[in-house]
Amino acid sequence: MLTWQVHRAKEHPKKTLFASIILGVFVISITVLYGLPWTILTLIVLFASLNAYFLPTTYTITDTEIIIDKKIFKNKLEWSRFRKYYITTTGVVLSPFTKKSFLDNFRGVHLLLPKENSEAIINFIKNKLDRTQELK
């Protein structure tokens, strides 16, 4: 079992500060122009769309499943769902297809990797998917 946490907002403090300032100006302008009800709706929509950046995400991979905990919801995925993996600049994409497809971004799962100890995670994924392919 491997567990790690990724928090993009802490990893990029300058970007986070800049984004927070832009969002603050946007929310204040919505408040001035449209009032409190629209401000509340704006805050809900912004939180729903940006929580993956501002809140930490915890990943746990075991022999049977992958657990993605985004503080708002927890997603459990069975290993049998995945056939292949691709390494990206920020992590690993687990794909349900045996060959690379444009649908990987939609049907696959992107696991963000930490800056350190990512090799152990990649090796675990590689061994797990290779073992799954041998059984079929």
Beta strands, then each sheet from edge to edge (+ up, - down):
strand 1: 2-6
strand 2: 57-61
strand 3: 65-69
strand 4: 74-78
strand 5: 84-87
strand 6: 91-95
strand 7: 109-112
sheet 1: 1+ 2- 3+ 4-
sheet 2: 5+ 6- 7+
end
